[in-house]
Amino acid sequence: MGFVHGLKCRECGREYAVEAIYVCEFCFGPLEVVYDYEGIRKVLTKEKILSRPHNLWRYKELLPIDGEPTSGLHSGFTPLIRADKLAKIIGLKELYIKDDTVTHPTLSFKDRVVAVALTKAREFGFDTVACASTGNLAHSVSAHGAAGGFKRFIFIPASLEHSKIIASLVYEPNLIAVDGNYDEVNRLCSEVANKYPWAFVNINIRPFYAEGSKTQGYEIAEQLGWKVPDAVVVPSASGSLLTKIWKSFKELKQLGLIGELNTKIFSAQATGCSPIVAAIKAGVDVIKPVKPDTIAKSLAIGNPADGFYATQVVRESGGFGEDVSDQEIIDAIKLLAKTEGIFAETAGGVTLASAIKLIKGGYIKEDSLTVLCITGNGLKTKEAIVGHTIEPYHIQPNLKSFEETLKKINER
């Protein structure tokens, strides 16, 4: 059995049994998983973690399942890369990239949360899984659901990048393209979830699903030698990933697996959809919904479910937030690729571009050990940089043509 006590409302504190529910029936606040940390402390050690396979389930006692995992056995434990070339350019002494563009089956951090959500859905006895998605979650639920033998209903905005739609269709789910933005898709899914007995991973399974994001934080600490960074820059859509990375650090400290916790958490958003950062900059915790208008479609949530809690984490940790234009996103994607060989999707461009502004603004100091969370592979959003890359050299199929071109290249 696992170490979950139950669910608890994040607003009024009312407690609930472990069920497929996500809001408090009294105050409509969101529910969160509550753990038996004393029980976990007795059984979970660094040595036990290190003895396990290199996937996200090496931290299974800190995840909300009762038995053994049944999904995501090849997800997680992505590389933490020291980025010295990039660090020198942007003005840092020690910079790391948490690279979730690789290793995961569908090449994004959503494989973390879906692994937990589908394992829990099976424990609850569901045969159908569903989600509202801006792309990456659609891929992950489609893929892991297919592997697990689930029926799948995937709801997306019809305006999503064509490459992201194809990347879901290949798994042959029931893909529902909705004429509306993500917030409208999500509202529709809430209605569907109330009528049909399906496991909506980011609705009625959300309290369990969201816990999967903590594994990124656990990995960062382990890969740094059981310490946490001075600064972490996190792309923010719903705000959940940011809050869960902070929760993971606090849990590790509570369990005695790390020492000091002095990490500052920074939120990164696109200017065309930055309700969380706008609240942070204004010094308020009220999130004003916006209509998204940005190339960073995976972050285009105008009314973020965890926005309020994200602002609380930023304030508690002493961090800040920054937003960036579409051109800054494109420039950052190219900079990361040419310095460290990592091709990030638009959300990764948001993270790096925001970090650059945070450094210039003095919010991240030169000597701060900094981690940038790059959450998805650039092959998912190739359309964003079409027309913004260098052109290839065209030659005739002979040595003379090549050498004429080589001369021009060397003269530049």
VENBEL-V794943 format. One record per pair of residues at least 6 apart in sequence whose C-alpha atoms are under 6 Angstrom apart, sorted by sequence separation. I is the first residue (numbers start at 1). J is the second residue. D is the distance in whole Angstrom. If there is no record, write none. Layout:
[[I & J & D] [I & J & D]]
This chain:
[[8 & 14 & 6] [23 & 29 & 5] [52 & 58 & 6] [101 & 107 & 5] [221 & 227 & 5] [252 & 258 & 6] [279 & 285 & 6] [314 & 320 & 6] [336 & 342 & 6] [337 & 343 & 5] [358 & 364 & 6] [395 & 401 & 6] [8 & 15 & 4] [23 & 30 & 5] [101 & 108 & 6] [221 & 228 & 5] [7 & 15 & 6] [22 & 30 & 6] [23 & 31 & 5] [87 & 95 & 6] [100 & 108 & 6] [234 & 242 & 6] [292 & 300 & 5] [7 & 16 & 5] [22 & 31 & 5] [49 & 58 & 5] [100 & 109 & 6] [6 & 16 & 6] [292 & 302 & 6] [6 & 17 & 5] [291 & 302 & 6] [6 & 18 & 5] [83 & 95 & 5] [275 & 287 & 6] [290 & 302 & 5] [82 & 95 & 6] [83 & 96 & 5] [275 & 288 & 6] [289 & 302 & 5] [82 & 96 & 4] [289 & 303 & 5] [9 & 24 & 6] [81 & 96 & 5] [81 & 97 & 5] [333 & 349 & 5] [80 & 97 & 6] [332 & 349 & 5] [11 & 29 & 5] [80 & 98 & 5] [158 & 177 & 5] [273 & 292 & 5] [9 & 29 & 6] [10 & 30 & 6] [55 & 75 & 5] [56 & 76 & 4] [79 & 99 & 6] [157 & 177 & 6] [158 & 178 & 5] [272 & 292 & 6] [329 & 349 & 5] [332 & 352 & 6] [9 & 30 & 6] [10 & 31 & 6] [55 & 76 & 5] [56 & 77 & 6] [152 & 173 & 5] [153 & 174 & 5] [154 & 175 & 5] [155 & 176 & 5] [156 & 177 & 5] [157 & 178 & 5] [158 & 179 & 5] [272 & 293 & 5] [329 & 350 & 5] [332 & 353 & 5] [9 & 31 & 4] [55 & 77 & 5] [78 & 100 & 6] [128 & 150 & 5] [130 & 152 & 6] [152 & 174 & 6] [154 & 176 & 6] [272 & 294 & 5] [8 & 31 & 5] [54 & 77 & 6] [127 & 150 & 5] [128 & 151 & 4] [129 & 152 & 5] [130 & 153 & 5] [131 & 154 & 5] [132 & 155 & 5] [133 & 156 & 5] [157 & 180 & 6] [285 & 308 & 6] [7 & 31 & 6] [8 & 32 & 5] [128 & 152 & 6] [130 & 154 & 5] [132 & 156 & 6] [157 & 181 & 5] [7 & 32 & 5] [78 & 103 & 6] [157 & 182 & 6] [7 & 33 & 5] [348 & 374 & 5] [7 & 34 & 6] [110 & 137 & 6] [273 & 300 & 6] [6 & 34 & 5] [143 & 171 & 6] [213 & 241 & 6] [217 & 245 & 5] [5 & 34 & 5] [75 & 104 & 5] [111 & 140 & 6] [135 & 164 & 6] [139 & 168 & 5] [142 & 171 & 6] [4 & 34 & 6] [5 & 35 & 5] [214 & 244 & 5] [4 & 35 & 4] [142 & 173 & 6] [213 & 244 & 6] [214 & 245 & 5] [217 & 248 & 6] [227 & 258 & 6] [276 & 307 & 6] [280 & 311 & 6] [323 & 354 & 6] [345 & 376 & 6] [3 & 35 & 6] [226 & 258 & 6] [231 & 263 & 5] [236 & 268 & 6] [322 & 354 & 5] [344 & 376 & 6] [345 & 377 & 5] [3 & 36 & 5] [230 & 263 & 4] [231 & 264 & 5] [232 & 265 & 5] [233 & 266 & 5] [234 & 267 & 5] [235 & 268 & 5] [236 & 269 & 6] [344 & 377 & 5] [345 & 378 & 4] [106 & 140 & 6] [214 & 248 & 5] [229 & 263 & 6] [231 & 265 & 6] [234 & 268 & 6] [344 & 378 & 4] [343 & 378 & 5] [345 & 381 & 5] [72 & 115 & 4] [71 & 115 & 5] [277 & 321 & 5] [277 & 322 & 6] [71 & 119 & 6] [70 & 119 & 5] [265 & 314 & 6] [69 & 119 & 6] [296 & 346 & 5] [296 & 347 & 6] [271 & 323 & 5] [264 & 317 & 5] [266 & 319 & 5] [268 & 321 & 6] [270 & 323 & 5] [271 & 324 & 5] [132 & 186 & 6] [264 & 318 & 5] [265 & 319 & 5] [266 & 320 & 5] [267 & 321 & 4] [268 & 322 & 5] [269 & 323 & 5] [270 & 324 & 5] [271 & 325 & 5] [264 & 319 & 5] [266 & 321 & 5] [268 & 323 & 6] [237 & 299 & 4] [2 & 65 & 6] [2 & 66 & 4] [237 & 301 & 6] [1 & 66 & 5] [1 & 67 & 6] [238 & 304 & 4] [240 & 306 & 6] [238 & 305 & 5] [239 & 306 & 5] [243 & 310 & 6] [238 & 306 & 5] [239 & 307 & 5] [129 & 198 & 6] [131 & 200 & 5] [128 & 198 & 5] [129 & 199 & 5] [130 & 200 & 5] [131 & 201 & 6] [129 & 200 & 6] [239 & 310 & 5] [268 & 351 & 5] [117 & 201 & 6] [268 & 354 & 6] [117 & 209 & 4] [116 & 209 & 6] [113 & 209 & 5] [116 & 212 & 6] [113 & 210 & 6] [113 & 212 & 4] [112 & 212 & 5] [113 & 213 & 6] [235 & 351 & 5] [230 & 368 & 5] [232 & 370 & 6] [230 & 369 & 5] [231 & 370 & 5] [232 & 371 & 5] [233 & 372 & 5] [234 & 373 & 5] [229 & 369 & 5] [230 & 370 & 6] [232 & 372 & 6] [229 & 370 & 6] [56 & 215 & 6] [134 & 298 & 5] [32 & 207 & 5] [22 & 204 & 5] [21 & 204 & 5] [20 & 204 & 5] [20 & 205 & 6] [41 & 255 & 6] [164 & 380 & 6] [86 & 339 & 6] [85 & 339 & 6] [109 & 375 & 5] [108 & 375 & 5] [108 & 376 & 4] [107 & 376 & 6] [107 & 377 & 6] [92 & 366 & 5] [93 & 367 & 6] [97 & 371 & 6] [100 & 374 & 6] [94 & 369 & 5] [95 & 370 & 5] [96 & 371 & 5] [97 & 372 & 5] [98 & 373 & 5] [99 & 374 & 5] [100 & 375 & 5] [101 & 376 & 5] [95 & 371 & 6] [98 & 374 & 6] [100 & 376 & 6] [101 & 377 & 4]]
